[in-house]
C-alpha cells in the first residue's frame, strides 16, 4: 500500500537549527577557501589547489563529511601528482593573456581590435577547458590518471557546452568585480570558480562515485 508523502516527509527544522546549519556550512566553506589560498600562493599550484577544493566541497556538501584542512591536504597532494605535468599552464596562460591584452589595447587601430577579439575567444576557450577539467577531476578517484581527467573533462564539455559558456561569462564578470574590490580575492578566489564549476557539471557533482 503506498504511503502518503505527507506522512513520510521530514518535519521542518526550527529557525535556530537552520541558522546553525547555515553558519556551519559557511564556516566549512571559509576553512576550505583559506586552504585553497595557502596552497595556491606559488601560482603554479592553482590547478591542483582548485581540484582539491572542489573535491573537498563535494565531500562536505554531498557526502556529509566535516571540513578538514588535513582532508584538503590529502586531496591537494593527490591532485598535484595528477596534474603536475600541466600545472604551470593556467598561470602561464593567464600571464601571457594579460600582457597581450595590455599590448594590443595600447596599440589601437583595427589590428589591435581584431587581436583583442581573437584573444578574448582564446581566453574564453581556455577558461572553459579549465572549468571542465576542475569539475571533471572532482568526480574521479584521487588515483585517477591525468589522461582520464582530460577525457572526462572533454565528455563534460560536449554534454554541457552552454553551461560551460555561462560559467566563463560569469567568471569574467567576477574577475572584473575583484579588480574593483581586491579584498574579495581572499574570500572568493577559490569558492566562486568552484561554484561555477559545480553548476556547470551538475548533476555530475552530485552523482555517487
N, C-alpha and C positions, 0 to 999 in steps of 0.2 A: 504494500500500500504506500503510495507516495506521500511524503511529508510536506506539510505546509512550509514554504520558505520562511514565513514569518516566525515559525516556531524554532527554526534552526539558525536564524540569523543571530550573530553575536550582538549582545546589548551594547548600546553606545557608551563610550568611555566618558567619565566625568571630565569637566573642563580642566581641573588640576592635573589629571593624568595625561590629557592631550598636550597641555603646556609642557609638562615634564618630558614627554616623548619628543616634542619639537626641539626643546633645549638640548636633549641628549643627542639628537641627530645633528644639530648644528655644531655641538662640541666635537662629535666624531669627525664631521667634515672638516672642521678647522684644524684638528690634530693632523689629519692626513694632508691637508694643504701645507702645513708647516713642514711636514716630512718631505713633501714634493719640493718646496722652495730650497730646503737644505741640500737635497740630493741633486738638484739641477743647477746649483751655483757654478760648477765648472763649465756649463753651457753644453759641452759635448755629451752630457748625461741627461739632457732634456727628454729625449725619446724614451730611454728606459725608465726614467722617473715618471713620465706620463703613463706608461703602461702599468707600472707598479701602482700608481694612484687609481687607475681605472679598475684594476683587479681588486684592490683593497676596498674601493667603494662598492663594487659588486658583492663582495663577501659580506660587507656590513649591511647594505640595504636590501639585498636579495637573500643572502644566506643567513642573516641574523647574527653574524659573528661580531664581537666587540672590536672597535677600532684599536689598533695597537701599532706603535712605532716598530716593534720587533717584527710583526707580521708584514708591515710595509717594507722593512729592510730585506726580508726574505724574497718578496716579490721583486724588489729592485735588483738584487743580485741575480735573480733568475732572468729578468729582462735584460740586464747588462750582458749576460752570457749569450742571450738570444740575438741581440741587436748590435753588438759591438762593431760588426763589420760595416754597418751603415749609420751608426750613432752620430757621426760627425756631419752627415748630410743635412739634417734640418737646420742646425745653427749656421753652417756654412752657406746654405742656400739663402737663409734669411739675411745674412750679412751682405751677400752679393746683390740680393734684390733691393735692399735699402740703398746701397751705394749706387746701383744702376738707376734706380728711380730718381735719386737726387741729381745724378748727372744729366739724365735726359730731360728732367723738369727744368733744369737751368739752361739746357741747350735751346729749348723752344723750337718753334717752327714746325712744319708738317712732319719732318723726320722724327723730331722729338715726340710729337703726339702719337705717331704710329708706333714708335718704340715703347712708349708708355702703355699703349693699348696691348701690345704683344706681351709686355712684361706682366700686365695685370692678368691676362689669360693664363700665362705660365704659372704665375703665383697662385692663382685660384686652383689650377690643376694640382699643384704641389701640396697646397693646403688640404685639398680633398683627399689626396693619397695619404697624407699624414693622419687625418681624422680616421680614415678607413683602417689604416694599419693599427692605430691605437685601439680602436673599438674591436677589431677582429682579434688582436692578440689577447685582449682581456677575456675573451670567451674560450681560449685554448688553455691546455695544461701548461704549467710553468716549464716543463721539459720539452715543449714543442719546438721544432726546428724553425729557423728563420724562414726557410722556404715555405713551410706550411703556413706561417703567419702571413706571408705575402700572398699566397694563393687564396687564403681565406679573405684577406682584405680585397682582393680583386673580385671574388664572388660577391662580397658585400656591396662593392661599388656598382656591380652590374645589376644587383637586385634593387638597390635603393639610391639611384643617382640623384633624384630630386631632393631627397633628404640630405644627402651629402652636399649638394649645391647650396641648399638653405643653410647648412651648418657653416659653409665657407662665408656666405654673406653675413651671417650673424657674427662670425669670428672677426671679420673686417670691421664691423660696427663696434664690437667690443674693444678691438685694438685701438680704434680712434678715440674711444672713451677713455681708455687707460692713458693715452698720450696726453689727454687733457687733465686727468686726475691720476698721477703716477702712484699714489698711495694704494690704489685699487690693485696694483700688481701683487702686493703682499697677500691679499686675501682672496684673489680671484684668478691668479695666473695659471693655476692648475685646475681649479674647480670648474671654471667656465668652459674651457675646452673639453674637460671630461664630461660635463653635462651635455654639450653639443654632440660629442661622440656617442654618448649614451642614447640620445634622442635619434641620431642618425641610424644607429644599429638596432634599435628596438624593433621587434621583440627578441632579438638575438641575446641581448644582455640579460634578459630575464629567464631564458631557457636554461634548464639544468645541464651541466657538463660533467 
